[in-house]
Amino acid sequence: MTLPHLDAHTVRRLVPVAGAVRLLEEALLGGLDPEATPQRPVVDLPAGQLLLMPAAAGRYAGVKAATVAPGNAALGLPRIQGTYLLFDGRTLAPLATMDGIALTSLRTPAVSALAVRHLAEPDAGDLLVFGTGPQAWGHVEALAEVRPVRRVTVVGRDPGRAGAFAARCRELGLEAEALTGPGDQAGDQAGERVGAAVARADLVVCCTTARQPLFDGALVRDRATVVAIGSHEQDARELDGELIARSCVVVEARSAALAEAGDVVIPIRHGTITTHHLAGNLAELVVGRVVPGDGPRVFKGTGMAWQDLVVAAAAYEAWFQRTRSRRT
């Protein structure tokens, strides 16, 4: 029997981002422990990396094989690609394959939106986005589901792409501005404009391939919320130690953050913070065991296999129900 394949369009149609946020929250409220998710092996390849992401929960198990190829941008190809394989949790029989890019592009912004729902101020409406790729756009859509986003400022290295991103935001009825950056790469005047946007923002989202901090963390105002999802390596970070040290920091899981999140690992290595500085993981945040203070709030994500499984299982069940309905 040929396995059904859920393509990108099907995955997005079956599980809208608001639904993904709800599903992830329900899984955590139901007792799913992010710390119990197996660590993903990362294999270095000549063209980049291969990541294998297995997970099991409830009626399902699954694994995502994802690749990260930095050189793909020059070829007009996605930097991150992959395929998901879903199994029956009891028999471990394969049930379906799915488009891995669509799954990643859906669940990552949904996870961030879930964190923002519990971290950000209720009236947070000024959003600053670093990056112009699919994840950056996915975060605009996802955060608009959980907060009254009114204004978007996008910072990108390519003025054309940043301008197109801002225009796309305006098509949604949002105020939007494009800036060139980050930092001094774009000149002093542009750097000042980026700094002013950081200081003004209620929400800051970092979706880049940067290996060094994107902005001066001292500029982030108290009670603003910062999301960083661009890196999954110990030596790469988007946020500086200054911001991490004065923030309430929530991670997907302590085990994953201490293994993969340079935004956390580097400040620990430098003695800026200790492991005790982490306020909690995403499950602890959702159940109310993390209470943000008056300083900034930071959510650092690297992506975890349980998130893929929750969304993939929901997509499969919705597909199965629709298929059965058509047959009867």
Secondary structure by P-SEA (a helix, b strand, c coil): cbbbbbcaaaaaaaccaaaaaaaaaaaaaaccccccccbbbbbbccccbbbbbbbcccccccccbbbbbccccccccccccbbbbbcccccccccccccaaaaaacaaaaaaaaaaaacccccccbbbbccccaaaaaaaaaaaacccccbbbbbcccaaaaaaaaaaaaaacccccccccccccccaaaaaaaaaaaaaccbbbbbccccccccccccccccbbbbbccccccccccccaaaaaacccccccaaaaaacccccaaaaaacccccccccccaaaaaaccccccccbbbbbbcccaaaaaaaaaaaaaaaaaaaaaaac
